[in-house]
Amino acid sequence: MSNFSFARPDDPTPMQAREPVYGNCKECGAEHLMRYPVLSEGGWYMVVKCQDCLYSQSREKWTRLGHVTLLTDAIE
Ligand SMILES: [Zn+2]
């Protein structure tokens, strides 16, 4: 028997939270901008993307491992 137990997430449908951003898309003009982290070549980025045409309004380096925070990162 295992002594380890892992609680199920409280949220039955865990999903990436997307934060609405006020403003218009520079590309298509839609008021449909969202900020959320994405993983791409070069690591994690926090992006603001138009949800209509997927134009990247802004893109900045996020944490090295995205949602994962290592103790060694915290004490740097
Ligand atoms: Zn757009």
N, CA, C, O and the ligand as a Tripos MOL2 file, in Angstrom:
@<TRIPOS>MOLECULE
protein
  305   303    77     0     0
PROTEIN
NO_CHARGES

@<TRIPOS>ATOM
      1 N           0.8420   -1.2110    0.0000 N.3       1 MET1
      2 CA          0.0000    0.0000    0.0000 C.3       1 MET1
      3 C           0.8680    1.2480    0.0000 C.2       1 MET1
      4 O           1.9420    1.2810    0.6020 O.2       1 MET1
      5 N           0.3990    2.2360   -0.6620 N.am      2 SER2
      6 CA          1.1410    3.4830   -0.7310 C.3       2 SER2
      7 C           0.6800    4.4560    0.3440 C.2       2 SER2
      8 O          -0.5110    4.5740    0.6320 O.2       2 SER2
      9 N           1.6330    5.1390    0.9190 N.am      3 ASN3
     10 CA          1.2900    6.1690    1.8960 C.3       3 ASN3
     11 C           1.0380    7.5210    1.2360 C.2       3 ASN3
     12 O           0.6730    8.4960    1.8930 O.2       3 ASN3
     13 N           1.2390    7.5510   -0.0550 N.am      4 PHE4
     14 CA          1.0480    8.8180   -0.7470 C.3       4 PHE4
     15 C          -0.4010    8.9590   -1.1880 C.2       4 PHE4
     16 O          -1.0010    8.0220   -1.7140 O.2       4 PHE4
     17 N          -0.9320   10.1050   -0.9730 N.am      5 SER5
     18 CA         -2.2570   10.3700   -1.5160 C.3       5 SER5
     19 C          -2.2570   11.7660   -2.1240 C.2       5 SER5
     20 O          -1.6880   12.7070   -1.5720 O.2       5 SER5
     21 N          -2.8900   11.8680   -3.2380 N.am      6 PHE6
     22 CA         -2.9310   13.1400   -3.9500 C.3       6 PHE6
     23 C          -4.3830   13.5790   -4.0800 C.2       6 PHE6
     24 O          -5.1980   12.9010   -4.7050 O.2       6 PHE6
     25 N          -4.6790   14.6840   -3.5010 N.am      7 ALA7
     26 CA         -6.0440   15.1910   -3.5740 C.3       7 ALA7
     27 C          -6.3850   15.5840   -5.0030 C.2       7 ALA7
     28 O          -5.5490   16.1120   -5.7360 O.2       7 ALA7
     29 N          -7.6170   15.3190   -5.3800 N.am      8 ARG8
     30 CA         -8.0530   15.7620   -6.7000 C.3       8 ARG8
     31 C          -8.2250   17.2760   -6.6790 C.2       8 ARG8
     32 O          -8.5610   17.8550   -5.6460 O.2       8 ARG8
     33 N          -7.9980   17.9050   -7.8080 N.am      9 PRO9
     34 CA         -8.2050   19.3590   -7.8530 C.3       9 PRO9
     35 C          -9.6500   19.7030   -7.5080 C.2       9 PRO9
     36 O         -10.5700   18.9730   -7.8760 O.2       9 PRO9
     37 N          -9.8450   20.7990   -6.8090 N.am     10 ASP10
     38 CA        -11.1960   21.2270   -6.4610 C.3      10 ASP10
     39 C         -11.9950   21.5690   -7.7170 C.2      10 ASP10
     40 O         -13.1930   21.3040   -7.8160 O.2      10 ASP10
     41 N         -11.2820   22.1680   -8.6710 N.am     11 ASP11
     42 CA        -11.9370   22.5600   -9.9040 C.3      11 ASP11
     43 C         -12.0660   21.3480  -10.8180 C.2      11 ASP11
     44 O         -11.0480   20.7870  -11.2230 O.2      11 ASP11
     45 N         -13.2770   20.9250  -11.1540 N.am     12 PRO12
     46 CA        -13.4440   19.7400  -11.9960 C.3      12 PRO12
     47 C         -12.9550   19.9360  -13.4210 C.2      12 PRO12
     48 O         -12.6900   18.9590  -14.1200 O.2      12 PRO12
     49 N         -12.8330   21.1650  -13.8570 N.am     13 THR13
     50 CA        -12.3490   21.4140  -15.2170 C.3      13 THR13
     51 C         -11.1890   22.3970  -15.1890 C.2      13 THR13
     52 O         -11.3320   23.5530  -15.5890 O.2      13 THR13
     53 N         -10.0190   21.9230  -14.7040 N.am     14 PRO14
     54 CA         -8.8680   22.8380  -14.6500 C.3      14 PRO14
     55 C          -8.4790   23.2890  -16.0490 C.2      14 PRO14
     56 O          -8.3900   22.4800  -16.9730 O.2      14 PRO14
     57 N          -8.2550   24.5590  -16.1910 N.am     15 MET15
     58 CA         -7.8420   25.0780  -17.4860 C.3      15 MET15
     59 C          -7.0150   26.3320  -17.2760 C.2      15 MET15
     60 O          -7.0370   26.9360  -16.2040 O.2      15 MET15
     61 N          -6.2920   26.7110  -18.3050 N.am     16 GLN16
     62 CA         -5.4690   27.8970  -18.2040 C.3      16 GLN16
     63 C          -6.3450   29.1380  -18.0770 C.2      16 GLN16
     64 O          -7.1940   29.4060  -18.9270 O.2      16 GLN16
     65 N          -6.1240   29.8870  -17.0010 N.am     17 ALA17
     66 CA         -6.8670   31.1260  -16.8370 C.3      17 ALA17
     67 C          -6.3640   32.1600  -17.8350 C.2      17 ALA17
     68 O          -5.1600   32.3740  -17.9820 O.2      17 ALA17
     69 N          -7.2970   32.7850  -18.5060 N.am     18 ARG18
     70 CA         -6.9200   33.8540  -19.4300 C.3      18 ARG18
     71 C          -7.4940   35.1560  -18.9170 C.2      18 ARG18
     72 O          -8.6860   35.2650  -18.6280 O.2      18 ARG18
     73 N          -6.6290   36.1280  -18.8110 N.am     19 GLU19
     74 CA         -7.0290   37.4050  -18.2340 C.3      19 GLU19
     75 C          -7.3940   38.3750  -19.3600 C.2      19 GLU19
     76 O          -6.5600   38.6810  -20.2130 O.2      19 GLU19
     77 N          -8.6180   38.8510  -19.3620 N.am     20 PRO20
     78 CA         -9.0080   39.8060  -20.4010 C.3      20 PRO20
     79 C          -8.1770   41.0860  -20.2950 C.2      20 PRO20
     80 O          -7.9170   41.5760  -19.1960 O.2      20 PRO20
     81 N          -7.7710   41.6120  -21.4240 N.am     21 VAL21
     82 CA         -6.9830   42.8420  -21.4630 C.3      21 VAL21
     83 C          -7.7690   43.8850  -22.2350 C.2      21 VAL21
     84 O          -8.2640   43.6300  -23.3330 O.2      21 VAL21
     85 N          -7.8740   45.0690  -21.6380 N.am     22 TYR22
     86 CA         -8.6030   46.1400  -22.2980 C.3      22 TYR22
     87 C          -7.8000   46.6790  -23.4790 C.2      22 TYR22
     88 O          -6.5880   46.8640  -23.3730 O.2      22 TYR22
     89 N          -8.4540   46.9270  -24.5770 N.am     23 GLY23
     90 CA         -7.7810   47.5320  -25.7120 C.3      23 GLY23
     91 C          -8.1840   46.8590  -27.0120 C.2      23 GLY23
     92 O          -8.9340   45.8830  -27.0310 O.2      23 GLY23
     93 N          -7.6640   47.4110  -28.0910 N.am     24 ASN24
     94 CA         -7.9720   46.8860  -29.4160 C.3      24 ASN24
     95 C          -6.7500   46.2070  -30.0230 C.2      24 ASN24
     96 O          -5.6160   46.6320  -29.8040 O.2      24 ASN24
     97 N          -6.9920   45.1680  -30.7730 N.am     25 CYS25
     98 CA         -5.9330   44.4910  -31.5030 C.3      25 CYS25
     99 C          -5.3320   45.4490  -32.5250 C.2      25 CYS25
    100 O          -6.0540   46.1140  -33.2680 O.2      25 CYS25
    101 N          -3.9960   45.5110  -32.5540 N.am     26 LYS26
    102 CA         -3.3230   46.4010  -33.5090 C.3      26 LYS26
    103 C          -3.4880   45.8990  -34.9330 C.2      26 LYS26
    104 O          -3.3630   46.6650  -35.8880 O.2      26 LYS26
    105 N          -3.7680   44.6140  -35.0720 N.am     27 GLU27
    106 CA         -3.8300   44.0080  -36.3960 C.3      27 GLU27
    107 C          -5.2320   44.0990  -37.0090 C.2      27 GLU27
    108 O          -5.4000   44.5880  -38.1260 O.2      27 GLU27
    109 N          -6.2330   43.6200  -36.2620 N.am     28 CYS28
    110 CA         -7.5880   43.5620  -36.8310 C.3      28 CYS28
    111 C          -8.5710   44.5030  -36.1270 C.2      28 CYS28
    112 O          -9.6950   44.6930  -36.5900 O.2      28 CYS28
    113 N          -8.1330   45.0950  -34.9940 N.am     29 GLY29
    114 CA         -8.9870   46.0820  -34.3380 C.3      29 GLY29
    115 C          -9.9960   45.5080  -33.3630 C.2      29 GLY29
    116 O         -10.7380   46.2610  -32.7320 O.2      29 GLY29
    117 N         -10.0400   44.1920  -33.2270 N.am     30 ALA30
    118 CA        -11.0230   43.5590  -32.3450 C.3      30 ALA30
    119 C         -10.7100   43.8640  -30.8770 C.2      30 ALA30
    120 O          -9.5450   43.9240  -30.4830 O.2      30 ALA30
    121 N         -11.7560   44.0570  -30.0770 N.am     31 GLU31
    122 CA        -11.5820   44.2230  -28.6290 C.3      31 GLU31
    123 C         -11.6640   42.8610  -27.9780 C.2      31 GLU31
    124 O         -12.6210   42.5460  -27.2700 O.2      31 GLU31
    125 N         -10.6590   42.0720  -28.2270 N.am     32 HIS32
    126 CA        -10.7270   40.6810  -27.7750 C.3      32 HIS32
    127 C          -9.3270   40.1930  -27.4040 C.2      32 HIS32
    128 O          -8.8640   39.1510  -27.8680 O.2      32 HIS32
    129 N          -8.6670   40.9860  -26.5480 N.am     33 LEU33
    130 CA         -7.3060   40.6570  -26.1550 C.3      33 LEU33
    131 C          -7.3060   39.8780  -24.8470 C.2      33 LEU33
    132 O          -8.0720   40.1880  -23.9340 O.2      33 LEU33
    133 N          -6.4460   38.8630  -24.7560 N.am     34 MET34
    134 CA         -6.3090   38.0550  -23.5520 C.3      34 MET34
    135 C          -4.8310   37.8820  -23.2200 C.2      34 MET34
    136 O          -3.9920   37.7460  -24.1090 O.2      34 MET34
    137 N          -4.5280   37.8910  -21.9190 N.am     35 ARG35
    138 CA         -3.1540   37.6570  -21.4820 C.3      35 ARG35
    139 C          -3.0590   36.2710  -20.8660 C.2      35 ARG35
    140 O          -3.8650   35.9090  -20.0080 O.2      35 ARG35
    141 N          -2.0690   35.4920  -21.3060 N.am     36 TYR36
    142 CA         -1.8720   34.1550  -20.7390 C.3      36 TYR36
    143 C          -0.4800   33.6470  -21.0860 C.2      36 TYR36
    144 O           0.1370   34.1040  -22.0480 O.2      36 TYR36
    145 N           0.0110   32.6960  -20.2910 N.am     37 PRO37
    146 CA          1.3480   32.1520  -20.5520 C.3      37 PRO37
    147 C           1.3290   31.1190  -21.6700 C.2      37 PRO37
    148 O           0.3950   30.3230  -21.7710 O.2      37 PRO37
    149 N           2.3510   31.1330  -22.5000 N.am     38 VAL38
    150 CA          2.4850   30.1100  -23.5360 C.3      38 VAL38
    151 C           3.9050   29.5510  -23.5030 C.2      38 VAL38
    152 O           4.8540   30.2480  -23.1440 O.2      38 VAL38
    153 N           4.0300   28.2940  -23.8800 N.am     39 LEU39
    154 CA          5.3440   27.6580  -23.9820 C.3      39 LEU39
    155 C           5.7310   27.5990  -25.4410 C.2      39 LEU39
    156 O           5.0060   27.0440  -26.2660 O.2      39 LEU39
    157 N           6.8910   28.1790  -25.7580 N.am     40 SER40
    158 CA          7.3470   28.1140  -27.1370 C.3      40 SER40
    159 C           8.8530   27.9360  -27.1280 C.2      40 SER40
    160 O           9.4590   27.8130  -26.0630 O.2      40 SER40
    161 N           9.4590   27.9220  -28.2990 N.am     41 GLU41
    162 CA         10.9020   27.7990  -28.3570 C.3      41 GLU41
    163 C          11.5060   28.9470  -27.5560 C.2      41 GLU41
    164 O          11.1170   30.1020  -27.7280 O.2      41 GLU41
    165 N          12.4450   28.6310  -26.6920 N.am     42 GLY42
    166 CA         13.0190   29.6690  -25.8550 C.3      42 GLY42
    167 C          12.3710   29.7370  -24.4920 C.2      42 GLY42
    168 O          12.7900   30.5340  -23.6520 O.2      42 GLY42
    169 N          11.3540   28.9180  -24.2510 N.am     43 GLY43
    170 CA         10.7700   28.8450  -22.9130 C.3      43 GLY43
    171 C           9.3860   29.4580  -22.8170 C.2      43 GLY43
    172 O           8.6690   29.5930  -23.8090 O.2      43 GLY43
    173 N           9.0330   29.8200  -21.6040 N.am     44 TRP44
    174 CA          7.7000   30.3390  -21.3320 C.3      44 TRP44
    175 C           7.6480   31.8400  -21.5930 C.2      44 TRP44
    176 O           8.5720   32.5830  -21.2610 O.2      44 TRP44
    177 N           6.5680   32.2540  -22.1840 N.am     45 TYR45
    178 CA          6.3310   33.6700  -22.4140 C.3      45 TYR45
    179 C           4.9470   34.0400  -21.9220 C.2      45 TYR45
    180 O           4.0080   33.2500  -22.0280 O.2      45 TYR45
    181 N           4.8220   35.2430  -21.3840 N.am     46 MET46
    182 CA          3.5100   35.7810  -21.0670 C.3      46 MET46
    183 C           3.1240   36.6440  -22.2630 C.2      46 MET46
    184 O           3.8020   37.6180  -22.5900 O.2      46 MET46
    185 N           2.0360   36.2740  -22.9000 N.am     47 VAL47
    186 CA          1.6570   36.9740  -24.1190 C.3      47 VAL47
    187 C           0.2960   37.6410  -23.9570 C.2      47 VAL47
    188 O          -0.5430   37.2110  -23.1660 O.2      47 VAL47
    189 N           0.1090   38.6910  -24.7240 N.am     48 VAL48
    190 CA         -1.2230   39.2630  -24.9040 C.3      48 VAL48
    191 C          -1.5700   39.0310  -26.3620 C.2      48 VAL48
    192 O          -0.9300   39.5770  -27.2610 O.2      48 VAL48
    193 N          -2.5910   38.2140  -26.5880 N.am     49 LYS49
    194 CA         -2.9430   37.8310  -27.9540 C.3      49 LYS49
    195 C          -4.3770   38.2070  -28.2690 C.2      49 LYS49
    196 O          -5.2640   38.1290  -27.4190 O.2      49 LYS49
    197 N          -4.5790   38.6140  -29.5010 N.am     50 CYS50
    198 CA         -5.9260   38.8070  -30.0060 C.3      50 CYS50
    199 C          -6.5540   37.4290  -30.2060 C.2      50 CYS50
    200 O          -5.9740   36.5600  -30.8580 O.2      50 CYS50
    201 N          -7.7560   37.2400  -29.6340 N.am     51 GLN51
    202 CA         -8.3880   35.9340  -29.7390 C.3      51 GLN51
    203 C          -9.1180   35.7610  -31.0760 C.2      51 GLN51
    204 O          -9.6100   34.6760  -31.3840 O.2      51 GLN51
    205 N          -9.1800   36.8110  -31.8450 N.am     52 ASP52
    206 CA         -9.8190   36.7100  -33.1540 C.3      52 ASP52
    207 C          -8.8210   36.3240  -34.2400 C.2      52 ASP52
    208 O          -9.0580   35.3910  -35.0090 O.2      52 ASP52
    209 N          -7.6880   37.0560  -34.2990 N.am     53 CYS53
    210 CA         -6.7320   36.7980  -35.3830 C.3      53 CYS53
    211 C          -5.4230   36.2170  -34.8600 C.2      53 CYS53
    212 O          -4.5270   35.9010  -35.6420 O.2      53 CYS53
    213 N          -5.3100   36.0750  -33.5210 N.am     54 LEU54
    214 CA         -4.1340   35.4960  -32.8780 C.3      54 LEU54
    215 C          -2.8650   36.3320  -33.0460 C.2      54 LEU54
    216 O          -1.7550   35.8260  -32.8840 O.2      54 LEU54
    217 N          -3.0370   37.6070  -33.3680 N.am     55 TYR55
    218 CA         -1.8970   38.5040  -33.4040 C.3      55 TYR55
    219 C          -1.3510   38.6830  -31.9870 C.2      55 TYR55
    220 O          -2.1210   38.8630  -31.0440 O.2      55 TYR55
    221 N          -0.0150   38.6330  -31.8350 N.am     56 SER56
    222 CA          0.6040   38.8090  -30.5230 C.3      56 SER56
    223 C           0.8690   40.2840  -30.2590 C.2      56 SER56
    224 O           1.8110   40.8730  -30.7900 O.2      56 SER56
    225 N           0.0250   40.8550  -29.4350 N.am     57 GLN57
    226 CA          0.1370   42.2670  -29.1140 C.3      57 GLN57
    227 C           1.3810   42.5280  -28.2520 C.2      57 GLN57
    228 O           2.0800   43.5220  -28.4470 O.2      57 GLN57
    229 N           1.6480   41.6300  -27.3020 N.am     58 SER58
    230 CA          2.8690   41.7540  -26.5150 C.3      58 SER58
    231 C           3.3350   40.3710  -26.1100 C.2      58 SER58
    232 O           2.5580   39.4180  -26.0550 O.2      58 SER58
    233 N           4.6150   40.2900  -25.8320 N.am     59 ARG59
    234 CA          5.2250   38.9860  -25.5620 C.3      59 ARG59
    235 C           6.4430   39.2260  -24.7040 C.2      59 ARG59
    236 O           7.4090   39.8430  -25.1540 O.2      59 ARG59
    237 N           6.4120   38.7490  -23.4750 N.am     60 GLU60
    238 CA          7.5650   38.9430  -22.6110 C.3      60 GLU60
    239 C           7.9360   37.6520  -21.9070 C.2      60 GLU60
    240 O           7.0880   36.8020  -21.6370 O.2      60 GLU60
    241 N           9.2090   37.5260  -21.6180 N.am     61 LYS61
    242 CA          9.7330   36.3380  -20.9660 C.3      61 LYS61
    243 C           9.0360   36.1440  -19.6320 C.2      61 LYS61
    244 O           8.9000   37.0750  -18.8380 O.2      61 LYS61
    245 N           8.5870   34.8880  -19.4000 N.am     62 TRP62
    246 CA          7.9600   34.5600  -18.1380 C.3      62 TRP62
    247 C           8.9430   33.7400  -17.3240 C.2      62 TRP62
    248 O          10.1380   33.7580  -17.6210 O.2      62 TRP62
    249 N           8.4860   33.0270  -16.3120 N.am     63 THR63
    250 CA          9.3890   32.2350  -15.4940 C.3      63 THR63
    251 C           9.9700   31.0840  -16.2980 C.2      63 THR63
    252 O           9.3910   30.6560  -17.2970 O.2      63 THR63
    253 N          11.1140   30.5870  -15.8570 N.am     64 ARG64
    254 CA         11.8700   29.5940  -16.6060 C.3      64 ARG64
    255 C          11.0680   28.3260  -16.8650 C.2      64 ARG64
    256 O          11.1490   27.7570  -17.9540 O.2      64 ARG64
    257 N          10.3010   27.8790  -15.8910 N.am     65 LEU65
    258 CA          9.5760   26.6180  -16.0230 C.3      65 LEU65
    259 C           8.0680   26.8130  -16.0100 C.2      65 LEU65
    260 O           7.3200   25.8900  -15.6890 O.2      65 LEU65
    261 N           7.6240   28.0070  -16.3580 N.am     66 GLY66
    262 CA          6.1940   28.2260  -16.4060 C.3      66 GLY66
    263 C           5.5680   28.1590  -15.0370 C.2      66 GLY66
    264 O           5.9280   28.9160  -14.1360 O.2      66 GLY66
    265 N           4.6260   27.2440  -14.8870 N.am     67 HIS67
    266 CA          3.8770   27.1530  -13.6340 C.3      67 HIS67
    267 C           4.6940   26.5410  -12.5130 C.2      67 HIS67
    268 O           4.3430   26.6630  -11.3390 O.2      67 HIS67
    269 N           5.7880   25.8790  -12.8780 N.am     68 VAL68
    270 CA          6.5970   25.1970  -11.8750 C.3      68 VAL68
    271 C           7.6230   26.1680  -11.2820 C.2      68 VAL68
    272 O           8.3970   26.7820  -12.0150 O.2      68 VAL68
    273 N           7.6240   26.3000   -9.9770 N.am     69 THR69
    274 CA          8.6260   27.1270   -9.3230 C.3      69 THR69
    275 C           9.5110   26.2460   -8.4580 C.2      69 THR69
    276 O           9.0330   25.5840   -7.5360 O.2      69 THR69
    277 N          10.7830   26.2390   -8.7550 N.am     70 LEU70
    278 CA         11.7250   25.4470   -7.9750 C.3      70 LEU70
    279 C          12.2350   26.2620   -6.8030 C.2      70 LEU70
    280 O          12.3400   27.4860   -6.8780 O.2      70 LEU70
    281 N          12.5500   25.5720   -5.7260 N.am     71 LEU71
    282 CA         13.0970   26.2450   -4.5570 C.3      71 LEU71
    283 C          14.3970   26.9690   -4.9340 C.2      71 LEU71
    284 O          14.6790   28.0630   -4.4460 O.2      71 LEU71
    285 N          15.1740   26.3390   -5.8060 N.am     72 THR72
    286 CA         16.4510   26.9490   -6.1980 C.3      72 THR72
    287 C          16.2250   28.2560   -6.9690 C.2      72 THR72
    288 O          17.0600   29.1590   -6.9280 O.2      72 THR72
    289 N          15.0960   28.3450   -7.6670 N.am     73 ASP73
    290 CA         14.7960   29.5930   -8.3560 C.3      73 ASP73
    291 C          14.3910   30.6690   -7.3700 C.2      73 ASP73
    292 O          14.7050   31.8470   -7.5420 O.2      73 ASP73
    293 N          13.6770   30.2340   -6.3200 N.am     74 ALA74
    294 CA         13.1510   31.1870   -5.3490 C.3      74 ALA74
    295 C          14.2460   31.8490   -4.5300 C.2      74 ALA74
    296 O          14.0600   32.9620   -4.0380 O.2      74 ALA74
    297 N          15.3940   31.1790   -4.3730 N.am     75 ILE75
    298 CA         16.4490   31.7440   -3.5190 C.3      75 ILE75
    299 C          17.5450   32.4140   -4.3180 C.2      75 ILE75
    300 O          18.5420   32.8580   -3.7490 O.2      75 ILE75
    301 N          17.3800   32.4960   -5.6240 N.am     76 GLU76
    302 CA         18.3930   33.1550   -6.4440 C.3      76 GLU76
    303 C          18.4000   34.6560   -6.1890 C.2      76 GLU76
    304 O          19.1910   35.3810   -6.7930 O.2      76 GLU76
    305 ZN         -6.8170   40.7320  -34.0170 Zn       77 ZN77
@<TRIPOS>BOND
     1     1     2 1
     2     2     3 1
     3     3     4 2
     4     3     5 am
     5     5     6 1
     6     6     7 1
     7     7     8 2
     8     7     9 am
     9     9    10 1
    10    10    11 1
    11    11    12 2
    12    11    13 am
    13    13    14 1
    14    14    15 1
    15    15    16 2
    16    15    17 am
    17    17    18 1
    18    18    19 1
    19    19    20 2
    20    19    21 am
    21    21    22 1
    22    22    23 1
    23    23    24 2
    24    23    25 am
    25    25    26 1
    26    26    27 1
    27    27    28 2
    28    27    29 am
    29    29    30 1
    30    30    31 1
    31    31    32 2
    32    31    33 am
    33    33    34 1
    34    34    35 1
    35    35    36 2
    36    35    37 am
    37    37    38 1
    38    38    39 1
    39    39    40 2
    40    39    41 am
    41    41    42 1
    42    42    43 1
    43    43    44 2
    44    43    45 am
    45    45    46 1
    46    46    47 1
    47    47    48 2
    48    47    49 am
    49    49    50 1
    50    50    51 1
    51    51    52 2
    52    51    53 am
    53    53    54 1
    54    54    55 1
    55    55    56 2
    56    55    57 am
    57    57    58 1
    58    58    59 1
    59    59    60 2
    60    59    61 am
    61    61    62 1
    62    62    63 1
    63    63    64 2
    64    63    65 am
    65    65    66 1
    66    66    67 1
    67    67    68 2
    68    67    69 am
    69    69    70 1
    70    70    71 1
    71    71    72 2
    72    71    73 am
    73    73    74 1
    74    74    75 1
    75    75    76 2
    76    75    77 am
    77    77    78 1
    78    78    79 1
    79    79    80 2
    80    79    81 am
    81    81    82 1
    82    82    83 1
    83    83    84 2
    84    83    85 am
    85    85    86 1
    86    86    87 1
    87    87    88 2
    88    87    89 am
    89    89    90 1
    90    90    91 1
    91    91    92 2
    92    91    93 am
    93    93    94 1
    94    94    95 1
    95    95    96 2
    96    95    97 am
    97    97    98 1
    98    98    99 1
    99    99   100 2
   100    99   101 am
   101   101   102 1
   102   102   103 1
   103   103   104 2
   104   103   105 am
   105   105   106 1
   106   106   107 1
   107   107   108 2
   108   107   109 am
   109   109   110 1
   110   110   111 1
   111   111   112 2
   112   111   113 am
   113   113   114 1
   114   114   115 1
   115   115   116 2
   116   115   117 am
   117   117   118 1
   118   118   119 1
   119   119   120 2
   120   119   121 am
   121   121   122 1
   122   122   123 1
   123   123   124 2
   124   123   125 am
   125   125   126 1
   126   126   127 1
   127   127   128 2
   128   127   129 am
   129   129   130 1
   130   130   131 1
   131   131   132 2
   132   131   133 am
   133   133   134 1
   134   134   135 1
   135   135   136 2
   136   135   137 am
   137   137   138 1
   138   138   139 1
   139   139   140 2
   140   139   141 am
   141   141   142 1
   142   142   143 1
   143   143   144 2
   144   143   145 am
   145   145   146 1
   146   146   147 1
   147   147   148 2
   148   147   149 am
   149   149   150 1
   150   150   151 1
   151   151   152 2
   152   151   153 am
   153   153   154 1
   154   154   155 1
   155   155   156 2
   156   155   157 am
   157   157   158 1
   158   158   159 1
   159   159   160 2
   160   159   161 am
   161   161   162 1
   162   162   163 1
   163   163   164 2
   164   163   165 am
   165   165   166 1
   166   166   167 1
   167   167   168 2
   168   167   169 am
   169   169   170 1
   170   170   171 1
   171   171   172 2
   172   171   173 am
   173   173   174 1
   174   174   175 1
   175   175   176 2
   176   175   177 am
   177   177   178 1
   178   178   179 1
   179   179   180 2
   180   179   181 am
   181   181   182 1
   182   182   183 1
   183   183   184 2
   184   183   185 am
   185   185   186 1
   186   186   187 1
   187   187   188 2
   188   187   189 am
   189   189   190 1
   190   190   191 1
   191   191   192 2
   192   191   193 am
   193   193   194 1
   194   194   195 1
   195   195   196 2
   196   195   197 am
   197   197   198 1
   198   198   199 1
   199   199   200 2
   200   199   201 am
   201   201   202 1
   202   202   203 1
   203   203   204 2
   204   203   205 am
   205   205   206 1
   206   206   207 1
   207   207   208 2
   208   207   209 am
   209   209   210 1
   210   210   211 1
   211   211   212 2
   212   211   213 am
   213   213   214 1
   214   214   215 1
   215   215   216 2
   216   215   217 am
   217   217   218 1
   218   218   219 1
   219   219   220 2
   220   219   221 am
   221   221   222 1
   222   222   223 1
   223   223   224 2
   224   223   225 am
   225   225   226 1
   226   226   227 1
   227   227   228 2
   228   227   229 am
   229   229   230 1
   230   230   231 1
   231   231   232 2
   232   231   233 am
   233   233   234 1
   234   234   235 1
   235   235   236 2
   236   235   237 am
   237   237   238 1
   238   238   239 1
   239   239   240 2
   240   239   241 am
   241   241   242 1
   242   242   243 1
   243   243   244 2
   244   243   245 am
   245   245   246 1
   246   246   247 1
   247   247   248 2
   248   247   249 am
   249   249   250 1
   250   250   251 1
   251   251   252 2
   252   251   253 am
   253   253   254 1
   254   254   255 1
   255   255   256 2
   256   255   257 am
   257   257   258 1
   258   258   259 1
   259   259   260 2
   260   259   261 am
   261   261   262 1
   262   262   263 1
   263   263   264 2
   264   263   265 am
   265   265   266 1
   266   266   267 1
   267   267   268 2
   268   267   269 am
   269   269   270 1
   270   270   271 1
   271   271   272 2
   272   271   273 am
   273   273   274 1
   274   274   275 1
   275   275   276 2
   276   275   277 am
   277   277   278 1
   278   278   279 1
   279   279   280 2
   280   279   281 am
   281   281   282 1
   282   282   283 1
   283   283   284 2
   284   283   285 am
   285   285   286 1
   286   286   287 1
   287   287   288 2
   288   287   289 am
   289   289   290 1
   290   290   291 1
   291   291   292 2
   292   291   293 am
   293   293   294 1
   294   294   295 1
   295   295   296 2
   296   295   297 am
   297   297   298 1
   298   298   299 1
   299   299   300 2
   300   299   301 am
   301   301   302 1
   302   302   303 1
   303   303   304 2
@<TRIPOS>SUBSTRUCTURE
     1 MET1         2 RESIDUE 1 A MET
     2 SER2         6 RESIDUE 1 A SER
     3 ASN3        10 RESIDUE 1 A ASN
     4 PHE4        14 RESIDUE 1 A PHE
     5 SER5        18 RESIDUE 1 A SER
     6 PHE6        22 RESIDUE 1 A PHE
     7 ALA7        26 RESIDUE 1 A ALA
     8 ARG8        30 RESIDUE 1 A ARG
     9 PRO9        34 RESIDUE 1 A PRO
    10 ASP10       38 RESIDUE 1 A ASP
    11 ASP11       42 RESIDUE 1 A ASP
    12 PRO12       46 RESIDUE 1 A PRO
    13 THR13       50 RESIDUE 1 A THR
    14 PRO14       54 RESIDUE 1 A PRO
    15 MET15       58 RESIDUE 1 A MET
    16 GLN16       62 RESIDUE 1 A GLN
    17 ALA17       66 RESIDUE 1 A ALA
    18 ARG18       70 RESIDUE 1 A ARG
    19 GLU19       74 RESIDUE 1 A GLU
    20 PRO20       78 RESIDUE 1 A PRO
    21 VAL21       82 RESIDUE 1 A VAL
    22 TYR22       86 RESIDUE 1 A TYR
    23 GLY23       90 RESIDUE 1 A GLY
    24 ASN24       94 RESIDUE 1 A ASN
    25 CYS25       98 RESIDUE 1 A CYS
    26 LYS26      102 RESIDUE 1 A LYS
    27 GLU27      106 RESIDUE 1 A GLU
    28 CYS28      110 RESIDUE 1 A CYS
    29 GLY29      114 RESIDUE 1 A GLY
    30 ALA30      118 RESIDUE 1 A ALA
    31 GLU31      122 RESIDUE 1 A GLU
    32 HIS32      126 RESIDUE 1 A HIS
    33 LEU33      130 RESIDUE 1 A LEU
    34 MET34      134 RESIDUE 1 A MET
    35 ARG35      138 RESIDUE 1 A ARG
    36 TYR36      142 RESIDUE 1 A TYR
    37 PRO37      146 RESIDUE 1 A PRO
    38 VAL38      150 RESIDUE 1 A VAL
    39 LEU39      154 RESIDUE 1 A LEU
    40 SER40      158 RESIDUE 1 A SER
    41 GLU41      162 RESIDUE 1 A GLU
    42 GLY42      166 RESIDUE 1 A GLY
    43 GLY43      170 RESIDUE 1 A GLY
    44 TRP44      174 RESIDUE 1 A TRP
    45 TYR45      178 RESIDUE 1 A TYR
    46 MET46      182 RESIDUE 1 A MET
    47 VAL47      186 RESIDUE 1 A VAL
    48 VAL48      190 RESIDUE 1 A VAL
    49 LYS49      194 RESIDUE 1 A LYS
    50 CYS50      198 RESIDUE 1 A CYS
    51 GLN51      202 RESIDUE 1 A GLN
    52 ASP52      206 RESIDUE 1 A ASP
    53 CYS53      210 RESIDUE 1 A CYS
    54 LEU54      214 RESIDUE 1 A LEU
    55 TYR55      218 RESIDUE 1 A TYR
    56 SER56      222 RESIDUE 1 A SER
    57 GLN57      226 RESIDUE 1 A GLN
    58 SER58      230 RESIDUE 1 A SER
    59 ARG59      234 RESIDUE 1 A ARG
    60 GLU60      238 RESIDUE 1 A GLU
    61 LYS61      242 RESIDUE 1 A LYS
    62 TRP62      246 RESIDUE 1 A TRP
    63 THR63      250 RESIDUE 1 A THR
    64 ARG64      254 RESIDUE 1 A ARG
    65 LEU65      258 RESIDUE 1 A LEU
    66 GLY66      262 RESIDUE 1 A GLY
    67 HIS67      266 RESIDUE 1 A HIS
    68 VAL68      270 RESIDUE 1 A VAL
    69 THR69      274 RESIDUE 1 A THR
    70 LEU70      278 RESIDUE 1 A LEU
    71 LEU71      282 RESIDUE 1 A LEU
    72 THR72      286 RESIDUE 1 A THR
    73 ASP73      290 RESIDUE 1 A ASP
    74 ALA74      294 RESIDUE 1 A ALA
    75 ILE75      298 RESIDUE 1 A ILE
    76 GLU76      302 RESIDUE 1 A GLU
    77 ZN77       305 GROUP 0 **** ****
